[in-house]
Amino acid sequence: MRNFTNCLVMLLVLPAVLSCGSGPLEKKYRSQTMWYDIRVGSSAKNDSINHELCRLAVVDNTSRKVKNEDFTYQELIDQGYDLLAKTHPEAYVDSLREVHSKP
């Protein structure tokens, strides 16, 4: 009976443990759910900037004919910071990244 209970517990706990590692921002980009996925994966403090950075990256990738679906939301947000650094001082971009990365 004890082995059955252990097996049952493992079957119930294992999927929960395995799913903990992937947050909403680690999901692949989907244009239909982008706004929702970013909102769920972001805090109220960085929700707006994450949307804008992702949008910048999506527009840039589209203009260069790169598939956005190959990237996760976090990769697109990081790419947005890189694009922002091309038009603003690096210190400004670094300060934004620092302020909005804190919980």
C-alpha positions in Angstrom: 0.0 0.0 0.0 2.9 2.3 0.8 4.4 1.9 -2.7 1.1 2.6 -4.3 0.8 5.9 -2.2 4.4 6.9 -3.1 3.7 6.2 -6.8 0.4 8.2 -6.7 2.1 11.2 -5.0 4.9 11.1 -7.6 2.4 11.1 -10.4 0.7 14.1 -8.9 3.7 16.1 -7.9 6.0 15.5 -10.9 4.0 17.5 -13.5 3.7 20.4 -11.1 7.5 20.4 -10.4 8.3 20.2 -14.1 6.0 23.0 -15.1 7.4 25.4 -12.5 10.5 26.2 -14.6 8.7 27.9 -17.5 7.2 31.3 -16.9 4.9 33.1 -19.2 7.8 35.2 -20.6 9.6 32.0 -21.6 6.8 31.0 -23.9 7.3 31.4 -27.7 5.8 34.5 -29.2 2.2 34.3 -30.5 0.7 37.5 -31.9 -2.8 36.5 -30.8 -1.9 36.2 -27.1 1.1 38.6 -26.8 -0.6 41.2 -24.7 -2.1 38.7 -22.3 1.1 36.6 -22.0 3.3 39.6 -21.3 0.7 41.0 -18.8 0.7 37.6 -16.9 4.5 37.4 -16.9 5.1 40.9 -15.8 4.6 42.8 -12.7 2.4 45.9 -12.6 5.6 48.0 -12.5 7.1 46.7 -15.7 4.1 45.6 -17.7 4.0 48.7 -19.9 7.7 48.8 -20.7 7.7 45.0 -21.5 4.9 45.5 -24.0 6.6 48.4 -25.6 10.0 46.6 -25.8 8.4 43.5 -27.3 6.5 45.6 -29.8 9.7 47.3 -30.9 11.4 44.0 -31.4 8.4 42.6 -33.3 8.3 45.6 -35.7 12.1 45.4 -36.3 12.0 41.6 -36.9 9.0 42.0 -39.3 10.8 44.7 -41.3 13.8 42.4 -41.6 11.6 39.4 -42.4 12.6 37.5 -39.3 10.0 35.1 -37.8 9.0 36.4 -34.4 7.6 33.0 -33.5 11.2 31.7 -33.2 11.7 33.9 -30.1 10.4 33.8 -26.5 8.8 36.9 -25.1 11.9 37.4 -22.9 14.2 37.3 -25.9 12.0 39.9 -27.7 12.1 42.1 -24.6 15.9 41.8 -24.5 16.0 42.6 -28.2 13.8 45.7 -27.5 16.4 46.9 -24.9 19.1 46.5 -27.6 17.0 48.5 -30.1 16.4 51.2 -27.5 20.1 51.4 -26.9 20.6 52.4 -30.6 18.6 55.5 -30.1 19.2 56.5 -26.5 22.3 56.7 -24.3 23.4 53.4 -22.9 23.2 54.7 -19.3 19.5 55.4 -19.9 18.8 51.9 -21.1 20.8 50.4 -18.3 18.9 52.4 -15.7 15.6 51.3 -17.3 16.7 47.7 -17.3 17.8 47.9 -13.6 14.7 49.6 -12.4 12.2 47.4 -14.2 14.0 44.1 -13.6 13.6 44.4 -9.8 10.5 42.7 -8.4 
